[in-house]
Every structure is written in C-alpha cells, then in structure tokens.
Amino acid sequence: MKHFCDQWIEEWCQDNGWTDLVISGYNQYWAFPPNAVMPEPIPSKVLRLIKAEKGLCFEEKVWISLVSLASVSAIILCYFLRSPMPLVFTFAFNAIAVAKLEVEDM
C-alpha cells in the first residue's frame, strides 16, 4: 500500500534542494541531495516527519472507509440473520486491512 502521496515527497525535495526524484516501487524514494553526484534514498526520518505532518493519503482513507462500512454492515447483518458469521468474515477482512495500513519500518 502506498503510504505517501508523491506530491508530498516532491514538495519536500523542492524545499530542501534535492533534485531528480525517482519513485522505485511503493514507499521507496530516491533523489540527488544538494551538490551530490549519486542519488540517495530519502531519509526515513524525513518520511516519518512528512507522514506525521500530512496525515493519511487517499489510498489509506479509502481502506479506512471500507473497514468502517464493512463493520457497520456486519453488525446490521448479524442482527437480521441472527448469526455471528458476518462478524467473523468482517474480522478477517479488517485484520488484513489493518495490516496493510501499518507503515513498514523504513
């Protein structure tokens, strides 16, 4: 899952003099630091700071909305079906979604 909006990283690079941003896969950003001849990964400390400042990206908001919708739907279905199975399936879906929302240690 993509945890950072590319625009956030580009904005940081422009503000700090890093050039030629390259996005290699999810959450892997490389750029040339000021006066450097080799690209380096954007420091993880900076990525954490950007994440704390900007919050959730669009993809994360979509997943949180899906989790909320699934949970409410499961509660309603449990009531009408008189069965706990919708909650069991929703629990499995939510466990996967929460694992996807976890920001990997960079």
C-alpha positions in Angstrom: 0.0 0.0 0.0 1.2 3.5 -0.8 1.5 5.5 2.4 2.8 8.7 0.9 1.4 11.0 -1.7 4.1 11.6 -4.4 3.3 15.3 -4.3 4.3 15.4 -0.6 7.8 14.0 -1.4 8.2 16.2 -4.5 7.3 19.3 -2.4 9.9 18.3 0.3 12.6 17.8 -2.4 11.9 21.2 -3.9 12.0 22.9 -0.5 15.3 21.2 0.5 17.2 21.3 -2.7 17.0 17.6 -3.6 16.6 17.0 -7.4 15.5 14.4 -9.9 13.1 12.4 -7.6 12.8 8.8 -8.6 10.0 6.6 -7.2 11.0 3.0 -7.3 8.1 0.9 -6.0 5.9 1.7 -3.1 7.4 4.0 -0.5 10.9 3.9 -2.0 12.0 7.4 -3.0 15.5 8.3 -4.3 16.8 11.8 -5.2 20.0 13.7 -5.6 20.9 15.6 -2.4 22.3 19.1 -2.8 25.7 19.1 -4.5 25.7 15.2 -4.8 26.6 13.1 -7.8 24.8 9.9 -6.7 21.1 9.6 -5.8 20.3 8.6 -2.2 17.1 7.3 -0.6 15.1 10.0 1.1 15.9 9.5 4.8 13.3 7.5 6.7 13.3 10.2 9.4 12.1 12.7 6.8 9.5 10.3 5.5 8.1 9.8 9.1 8.1 13.6 9.6 6.2 14.1 6.3 3.7 11.4 7.3 3.2 13.0 10.7 2.7 16.4 9.2 0.4 15.4 6.2 -1.6 12.6 7.7 -3.3 9.9 5.7 -3.0 9.6 1.9 -6.0 8.9 -0.4 -5.5 5.1 -0.5 -5.4 4.9 3.3 -8.6 6.9 3.6 -10.3 4.5 1.1 -9.2 1.5 3.2 -10.4 3.0 6.4 -13.8 3.8 4.8 -14.1 0.2 3.6 -13.3 -1.1 7.0 -15.9 1.1 8.6 -18.5 0.2 6.0 -17.8 -3.5 6.4 -18.1 -3.3 10.2 -21.4 -1.5 10.2 -22.8 -3.8 7.5 -21.7 -6.8 9.5 -23.4 -5.6 12.7 -26.7 -5.0 10.8 -26.4 -8.4 9.0 -25.8 -10.1 12.4 -28.9 -8.6 13.8 -31.2 -9.6 10.9 -29.6 -13.0 10.2 -29.2 -13.9 13.9 -25.8 -15.3 13.1 -22.3 -14.2 14.1 -20.8 -15.2 10.7 -20.9 -11.7 9.2 -18.8 -10.5 12.1 -16.3 -13.4 11.6 -15.8 -12.5 8.0 -15.6 -8.8 8.7 -13.0 -9.5 11.4 -10.8 -11.4 8.9 -11.2 -8.5 6.3 -10.4 -5.9 9.0 -7.3 -7.8 10.2 -5.9 -7.8 6.6 -6.8 -4.1 6.1 -5.1 -3.1 9.4 -2.0 -5.0 8.4 -2.0 -3.1 5.1 -2.3 0.2 6.9 0.8 -0.5 9.0 3.7 1.7 7.9 6.7 -0.6 7.4 9.9 0.4 9.1 11.9 2.2 6.5 
